[in-house]
Amino acid sequence: MTLPVRRSRVPLLAACSLFLITALSAQSPATPALAPAPDTANPNQTFTRAAQPGGVAISPDGTTVAWTLRGRDSAAIHLTDVANPSIDKLVKIEGASHCSVSDPIWSPDGATLAFLSNCTADKTKQDQEQIFLWSKASGNIKQLSHVTGDLAQPAWSPDGKSIAFLFVENATRHAGALDAMPVWNGVIGEDGVEIQRVYAVSVADAAGRWLTPERLHVYEFSWAPNASEIAFIAANPPGENTWWIAKLYAESISSSEPRVILDPVTVPGPLHGLQMAVPRWSPDSKRLCFIGGLMSDQGSTGGDVWVIDADGKHLFDATPGIDGTPTYAIWTRNTTVGFIEDRRGHSLAVDWDTEKRAMLPGGELDLGEVSISGGPIKNAVSYTLANGDTLAFVKSGFSTPPEIWTLDSHNGLRQLTNINAARTPPAYKFESIEWQNEGFHVQGWLTYPKNYDPSKKYPMIVEVHGGPSASAGPRGGTQWAELGYFDFQPNPRGSFGQGEKFVQANIKDFGYGDLRDILTGIDAIEKQVSIDDHRLGLTGWSYGGFMSMFAETQTNRFRTIIAGAGISDWKSYYGENSIDQWMIPFFGASVYDDPAVYAKSSAIEYIKNARTSMLIIVGDRDGECPAPQSFEMWHALRAEGVKTQLVVYPNEGHGFTNPEHIRDRTEREVRWFAENMPASK
C-alpha cells in the first residue's frame, strides 16, 4: 500500500500531520487561567524544516559514504570520508540545473558509483530518470540507461556486470496506490494495467533485458551473492492491490520461469495470510531472510525476521516473541542477521543468531528515541562487511536533527555529517508517554506547547497515525507547540513497536480497543499536565481518518474532529477501493463472507450517536480511501443535523502533491479548529 521510501510519499494508511489551531478566550477568575491565544495569522509560524539527507550508500571497503541532500544541492552526490568526515567531495553532472539525483549505489569493487537522475540531455522528458555511472578513477559521468518509464530500487549484480531495477515501461504514474488513480474509463481491471518488473542493463554495452515475466508485478528483489539468481516478492497484477497476497520467488538469470519459494496464503502456521518484505540472500546463497508479519502498507515494513532455505524448505521464525518490531534485516554471516528494531519509540541495532534464535552476546545497541532511514534500496541502512561490518544510516528525532551516522560491529557509533549543526533545536518539551490498558503496555508521544505554564489550561490535539500497522515516530508536533497546543500522538494496539501480538490485537476489532487505548492515554496525560478536557481535538489521515470518523459515533470526548481520507463504511468501502486484498488479514474474510464483522467497525452503523462537528477532506482520485467514503459520512452528518463540511481536492490521490492544495488544506484546518473548538466557559 505504499511506494518505495525513495519517493518520500506517505504510506497508504500512514500518518499525516495536520496543522491546526484554536481560538482561545479568558475564563472567569474562579477557574485556572487559559493559555494565551495563539497567532492565527500564520499557522506555520517561524518553524523551518531541517535539511534532509538520504540515499546513504557506504562503499564496499567501508571508507566512503555517498549520500544526497533533499532540496538543497539536489543535483549533487556527497562523498564523505569515514575516517576524516571533513573531507566531503561532490559528484555533479556538468551543466545540470533544475534536476535531481538520488539512490547512489556502489559497484561491488567500489570503482564505480551508479545513481538515478533526471539531469538528462533530453529536455522533452524532464521528469524521466535514468541510471548514470561515475568513475572513481577518472571522475567522468556517463548515462547508462535510455529507457522510458518509472525506475526504482537500482541494485548492482554481485559480479558488477549489470544493474537491475524495478521498472514500469511507459508508466503514466508511479507504481502503487498512493498516486492519484487514473480516471475511470475503458474495461476496468483490464485496460491500462501497468506492471512493474525487474529490468537489467549491462554496464559494458548498455543492453537491457527483462529478468522477470510479464505476468508478475514485482515489489522488491534481491541479487543472490553468486549473481546467478534473483529473489523477489511478486503477485499477479494489478500491483496496487495484490501485495498482500504476494509470494516469494527465485529465478535463475538464464531462465525466464521463476519458482515459488514461499506462498503465505497457503503456508500453515503463524505466517499464514500475512505479508513479506525485505528479502535477502545469505552470503552462501543457501537461505533467505525476510520481514514477515501483519502489515497494512507495502513499504511500511514490520514483523519478525523469518528464514527459509532457498529450495523453499525449513521455514522458521528467527525472532519469536520479540518485544519490538524489526523493520529491516541483512545477513552479516551465513547464520547471523543484523536488524533495526522499533521498540516503544526507540530504535535499536541488533545482532541475532538465527540458529539459536537469540541475540548475540553484546548484540544490542539502543540508538535512542530516533528514527533510522537512508538506505539506497528502500531499507533503513547501507551495510558493508569491511572495516568491522559498518552500517551507515540517517538518524533523526525530535531533539536529534537528521544527520548521517556510522555504526561498526564493536558498537562504535559515530556522527559523520553536521549539516544541521547551525539549526536551533525546537524550544519545546517532548517526551515519550507510556500507560497501561487492558493488559497492554501502550506508548505515545507528547509535545508540550511553547512556553508551557502549568498554572494555565491548554488545548490538546490528538493525532492518530495511519496504518494501522505503522507507528508514530519521535518527530514531535512542533508546529502545534509553536501555536500553543499540546500534541498527543499515540501508538495504540495495532501499531508497530511492541511485537506481533500487539500489532495483531485489533484484528476484527477496528476502532474499539485502539480507541480505548487512546482515551486511556488522554486520561493518563491529564493527570500529569494542565490540559482543558473540554478543548480536545481529534484528527488523522487514512486509518487515522477512519478512527476520527468512528470516534465521532463512539464518544463525546472531543470538541471537534478533522477526518482526512477516512473510511466511514467498511462494507461499501470493500467494493469501492482499489486495494481490497489488504482487508482480509484484518477482517478474517471478505465482506461477502462475513458482512457483520465489517458492519461492526463502520461509523455509519452508529451515525445516530453523532454529535461532534467534523471537517472532512479527501482527494477526488484517492484509490486507497475513495472519496465516496467521505461523501457518505458528510451526507449522514448533515442528515443528523451535525455541523460538517466536506472539501474535495481535484486530481489528488491518497497523498497530496499539489503545493497549493496542501497550503489550502492547512488553512482550512486552522480555521476549522479556531471556529469549532472555542475556549471553555
N, C-alpha and C positions, 0 to 999 in steps of 0.2 A: 504494500500500500504506500510505499514511498519510493522516491528516486534515490540514486546513489548520493552519498554525502557531498560529493564534489559539486552537485547542483545547488547546494545551500538552500534547499527547499524544506518546508515544514512537512513532517510525515502526515499520512492520511488523517489519523485522529490525533495529531501531535499538538503540543501546546502552542498557543499563540497569545502573546502578550497584548493586552488592550490598554490603551492609555485613557484613564478615566479620572473624573474629578467631581467633587460635591460642593455645593454651596452651603456655607455654614453661617449661623447667626447666634447671637448671645442667648444664654439661658437665664432663668431667674437666679438671684443670688443664693437661693436655697439649694441649688444643685451645683456640682463641680463645674468650673469654668470650661468652656469649649475651646478647642484649639483655634488659632487664628484662621480666618478664611484663606484658602489657597488662591493663588493668582490664576484666574480663568482665562486670561488673555493669551497666554502661551502655554499650552499643555505640555510641550516638550521642555520648557524652561531652559536652563543652561546645560542640561545633560548632553554629553557627547560620547559617542561610542569609542571604545578602544580600537586601535589598529588590530586587524585580524590576520595573523599568519596562518598558513595552511600548506597543503601539498608537501608535507615533510617526507624526505627520502634520504636515508643515510647510505653513503657509499659502501660497497662490499668490503672494503678494507677498514671501514669504521673511522676514516679520517675527516670526512667532509659531509655536511648536511646540506642538501638542496631544499629550498623552500620558497614559497610565494607569499605575496602580501596582497590581500584583497583591497581593491580600490587604488590605493597609492602604490606606484611602481607596479601596476598590474601587468605591464608588458615586460617584466623582468623576472629572472630567477636569481635568488641569492644563493651563493655558495659560501657557507661558513665553516671555518676550520675548527674541528672539535678540540684540538689541543690548544689553539690560540684563537678564541672566538672573535677577537678584534679584527682578524683577517676575514673580510667579507667581500667577495667578488660578485659582480653582476654578469649574468648572461642575458643579452638583449639581441633581438632581431633588428638589424640596422634599418633605419628609416621607418620603423613601426610606430604607429600612432593610432589612438582610439581603438586599441585592440588589447587582447589579454593573453596570458599564458597560464597554464595550470598543469597539474598531475605530472610533475617531474619524476622520472624513474631511471635508475642507473642500470647500465648493462652489467651482466654477470662479472665481467673483468674490470669494471669501473672505468673503462676508457671512453665511454660514450654516455651522454645523458639524453634521454628522449623526453619529450613533453608535448602536450597539446597546446595549440594556439590557433587563433583566427587571424593572425597577422600575415595573411597570405597576399600574394600579388594580384589575385583575382578579386577586384573590388566589387564585382557583381554579386559575390557571395560573402558579404561582410560578416555574417554570423557562422559561417562554415568553419569548424575546427578541423585541423589536420595534425598529423604527427610530424614533429621536427626532431632533428638529431643535432646535438652539439658535441664536437670532438674536443676532448680534454687536451689532446696533443697540439692541435692546430688552432683551436678556438673558433673554427668555422662552424656555421649553422647551415643546414640544408633541410628542405622539405622532403619528407619521405613519402607520405601518403597523398593521394589525389582522388579522394572519394567524395560522394555526395550523400549526406545523411547524418545521423546522430551517433557520435562516438562516446564511449565511456570506458573506464577501468582498463587502461592500457597496461600490458604486462609483457616483459621480455621473456622469451623462451630461455630456459636454463643454459642452452648451448650458445646463446647470443646471436642466433641466425635470423630470428624473426621477432616481431612484436604483434601480439594478439590483443584484441579489444572487443568489447561489446559494440555491436553496430546494427543500426536500423537504416537500411538503404532507402534513400529518397524520403526520409522521415518528414512528416508535416508537423510534428510536435515531439517533445521529449517522451521517452518511453515511461510508462507508469500512469497512474490515475490522478496525480496531483495537478497536472497541467489541465487547462480548460479542455473539456471534451469536444470532439468535433461536432459541428451542427448536425442534428439528425437528418439523414437523407439516404436514399438507396435501400438496399437489402440489409437490414440491421443484423449485425453479427457476422456478416459475410463480406460486404463491400468495405474497402478501405482498411482492413485489418493490417496493422503494421507489426512485423515480427522482429524481435531482437535476437541476433545470433552472434556467434564468435567468429571473427574475421581476423586473418593474419596477413601481415605484409612482410615480405622478405627484405632484410636490411641490405642485402647485396644488390638486388636489382629492382626493388620496389614492387615486385609481382605480388598480387594479392589472391587469397583463396578463402573460401568458407571452411571452417572447421566443424561446424555443427549443422544438422539438417534443417531444412526449411520448415518442417512440421513442428519444431520445438522453439518456444520462446525462452531464452536463457536470461537468468537474473544475475548469476555470479559464476566465475570459473577460476580454475587454478591449474597451473602447469605442474606436471609430475617432474621431480628432480632429474629424471633421465631424459626429459624433453620429448619423449615418445608418446605421451598421453596427456590429456587434459581431463579434469573432473569438473563437472558443472551441475548447477541446480537449474532445472527447467521444467516446463509444463506445456501442454497444448495451448495455443493462442485462443482467445485474446489475453495477452500477457498481464494487463492490469487486473484481471480477475482470477488468475489461476495460480498465483504464487503460493497460496495456502494449501494447494494440493500438489505442489511441485515434488519431483523425485530427484534423487542424487544419481547422476550418470557418470560414466567414464567412457572415453573414446580414444582409440589409437589415432595418431595424426595421419597414419597411412590408410585409415579406414573412414568410411562415411556412415557407419552403423554403430551408434552408441549402445552400451549395455547398462541396464539398471543395476545400481549398487544397492539402493535403498528406496523403498516406497513407504512413507509414513502413513499413507491411507490404509495400507494393508498390514503393516508390521504390528505384531502384538506387543503388549507391554506399555510402559508409561509414555513412550514416544508416539503411540498410536494417535493419528489425527492431528498431530502438532506440526510445527514448522522447522525448517532448517535454514542456516545461514553460515557464511564464512567457511566454506570447505577448504581444507588444507592437507596436502600430502605430507607424510612423514619423510624424513631425509632419505630413507632406504626405499621409498616408493611402495612400501608394503601395506600401509594403512592410511586412512584419512581421519582427521578430526573435524568437527563442526560444532556450532552452537545449535542446540535443539531445545525447543520449548514452546510455550503458548505465546505467540507474537501476533499482534494485531496489525503490524505495519512492516512491509518489506523495506528494509533499510534501517528500521529501529529494532536492533538486534538484542536479544536477551534470552537466557535459558541456562541449561547445563552444558558442559563440554562432553560431547559424545565421541566415541571412537569406533570405527568399523574397518575390517580388513578390506583390501582393495577388490577382493573377489565377492564382497557382499556378505561375508560370514562374520561371526563373532562380534555382533553389535553390543556395546555396553556403555552405560553412563559412567564417565570417569570422575564425576563430581557429585555423587548422590547426596542429597540432603544439605548441600552447601547453603550457608546462611544468606549469601548475597546473590547477585546476578552477573555471571560472566557475560561480557558483551563483545569480546574479541579474543581470539586464541591463535597461537602459532606454535608449531613444533620447535623445540630447542634441541632435542636429541631424538633418537628413534622411539623412546618410551616416555619422554617428558614434554610437557607443553608449558608455555607461559601464557597467562591471560590477564586481561584487565577486568576487574570486578567492581560493580556498583553495589556498595553495602551501606544502606541507611545514609545516603548522601555523601559518603566518602568513596573515593576511587582508590583501589588497591592494585598493586602489581604483584602477581602470584606465580610462583614456580611450582609445578604439580607433577607428581609421578602418576602416570595413567595406569600402570600395572598395580601399584599399591593403592591407588585411588586415595591418595593422601598428599598433603603439601610436603615439599622437600624441606629438610631442616633449614631454618632461617629463610624460607622461601616466600615471605610475605612482607611487603613494604606499603605502609599506609601513606598515600600521596596527599591526603588531606581532603578538605571539602572543596573539591575541584572537579572539573570535567576534563576528560582526556580525549583528544581528537588529533587530526592532522595527517593520518596515513594516506599514502598515494593510491591505494586500491580499496577505497570505501571503508577501510578499517581504522582503528584508533592509532596505531603506531607503525613506524618503519623499523625493521629489525635486521641485524647482521650478526653472524657468528664471530666476526673478527673483533679484536680488542676487547675481549671479555663479554661477548654476547651483548652488544649495545642496542638499546632501544632509543629512538628519537620520536618525540611527540610534542604536541601543544598542550600545555597545562593552563587552565584558566578557571577563575572562580570570582566570587563577589569581591574579595579583597586581594585576589591574585590575577592581575591583568594578563591577557594572553601572551605567552612567551614560549619559545621552543626550549625544551629540556632534553637531556640525555640521561639514561639510566643504564649502568652496567651490571653484570652478574653479581658483583660484590655489594649491591645496593648503593652504589655511588651515584647520587643524584646531583645533576649539575645544570644550572641555567646557562643556556647558550646565547640567547639574544636579550636585548634590553630596549626593544622598540617602543615600549610603553613606559619607560623609566620616568619620563617627564610628566606623565599624566597624573593628575591629582586623584588619589583614591576617593571613592564616594564617602561623603561625611555622614553616613547613616549607620546605625547599628543593624547588624544582620546576624541571625542565629538559627541553628537547627533546633526544631521543636520536636519532642517525642512524647507520645502518650499511649496509654493502653485502652483498648476497646474490644470487648467480646473475645478475649483470648489472643488478640493480635497486638503486636507492638508496632505502632504507626509513627511515621516520621513526616515532617514537612518543613518549610522554610518561612521565616517571619522577618520582614524588613520593617524597621521602625520608621516613623515619619521624621522628617528633618527637624532638628532642634526639639526632640521629644521632651515634653514636660509631664511627668507623672501626675501632676495635680490637675491636669486638663483631660477632657474626654476627646477621643479621636474616632473618626470613622474607620472602617476596615473593609477592604475589598478582598473577597475570597476568589482566587483564580484557579480553576480546575484544569489540569493538564489533559491532553488528548491521549489517545491510545485505544483502549485503556492500558495496554501493555507498553508502558513507557514510564518515565519519571520526570518530575520537575527537578532540574539541576540547581546548583548553587549560584545562580545568576543574580538573584535578588530582584526586588521591584523598585529599582532606583527612580524610575520615572514617577511612580506614585508617591514614594517617600519625599521626593522634592516638592510635591504638591500637598503634603500634609496628611497622607494616608498611612495606615498600617496596610501591608500587603501580605496575605497569607496564601502560600502555595503548598497545598497538602499532597502527600503521596499515599492515598488510601489503598485498601486492598484492591488487587488487580494491577498494581504498579510493580515495576522492577525495583530491585534493591534489597529484597528480603527473602529470596528463594522462590522456587517454583510453587510451593504450597500457597504462598501469599499471592503470587501472580494469578493462580487459578481459583482464588477464593471468591471471585464474582461470576464464575460460570453459572449460567441460568439464574442470575441474581442481579443483573444490571440495575443500578440506581438505588438499591436498598442498603446492603452492607456498606458500600463505599460512601453513600450519603451519611449513614450513621457515623462512620469513621470521621468524616469531615465535620459534622456537627459536634461530635465529642472533642475534636481538636479545637474548635472555636471555644467551647466551654473551658478547655484547659488554658488557652491563651488569655481568656478574660479573667482568669484567676491570677494571672501574672502581671498583666499590664492594663493600662487605663483605656478601655475601649467602650464606646457607646453602643450597646447591644441593639439600640433602635436605629442605628445607621450602619447596617451591614449590607454590602452589595455583593452580588454573585455574578460571575462571568466565566466563560470558557469557550473554546472553539472545538468543533468536531465532536469527539466524545465528551469534551468539556461543554460543548453546546448542548448535547443530549442531557448531560447532568443538570445544566441550567434549566432546560425545559421540564425535565422530570421533577426537579426540586420545586418548581412552581406549583405542582399539584400535590406535593407531599408535606410541605412545611410552610409556615408563615413567618419563618425566622428572618427572611431577607426583606429589606425595604424595597429594593428594585433589582431587576435582573437584566443582563445583556447576554443573549444567546447567539453565538456565531456559528454558522454552518452546522446547525444542530439536527437532531432526529426526534421527531415528535410521535411517530407511529411506526414501530418496528415491523408491523405486518405489511403496511403499504410500502415501507422502505425496501423490504426484501425484493419486491418486484420493480422498484424504480432505479435502484443504484446500479453502478457498473461493476461492483465488486462483491456480489452476494456470497462468494465462496468463503470470505473471511468469517461469516456469521456461524457456520456450522460448528467449529470448535467451541464457540462461546455459548451457543444455544442448544447444542446437542442434536439438533435435527433441523430440517428445513421448515419454513413456515407452513408448508402444505402438510407436513407430517405431524407438527406439534404447534398449532397456532396459539395455544394457551400460553406457552412459555414466552412467546413474543408479545402477546397482549399484556402479560403481567408487568412488563417494564415499559409500557407505552404511556407517555404523558396524556395522550388523547383519551385513554380509557378512564382517566380521573379528572377530566377537564372541569367538572363541576366544582372541584375544590380550588380552582384557580382564583387568586385574589391579588397577586402581585404584578405591578406594571412591568412590561417587558419590551425591550428593543430587540428586534430580530434582524440579523444581517446574513446575506448569502450571495454567492456569485451565480449568475444565471447558467453557467456551463460547468457546474460542480458535479462531477460524476461520482464522488465519494459520499457526499451528503447532499443529494439533489435538492434544488430549490423548492419543489413541491412539498417537501417536509416542513420547510419554513412557512410556506403559504398555508399549510394545514393548521399549524399552531397559531399563526396570526388570525386566520379565519375563526378558529374556535374561541380565542380570547375575545375577539370583537363580539362574537355571538353571546358570550357570557358577560359582556359589559366591562371587561377588564381593559385598562388603558394599554395600548400596544402600538407599535409602529414597525413596519417591515420595509427594509431597504434592500433592493436587489441591484447588484452591480453588473453591467454588461460585459461579456467576454472574459469573465473571471472564472477560474476553476477553484479547486479547494484551497489552494494557496494563492493569494492575490499577488499580482505582479505589477500592475499599473500604479506608478507613484502617486498620481492624482487621486486614484481610488483609495489608496492606503491613507493618504492625508485626509480625505473627506471622511473616511470611516472613523479615524481618530477623533476628528472634530465632532462628529455626531455622537460618539460615545461620551465625550466630555460633556456635551450639552445634556445628554440624557441623564447622567448621574447628577448634574447640577440641578436639574429641574425636578427630579423624582426621588432624590434622597436628601431632603432638606434637614435642617437642624432639628434636634429633639425639642419637644415642647415641655 
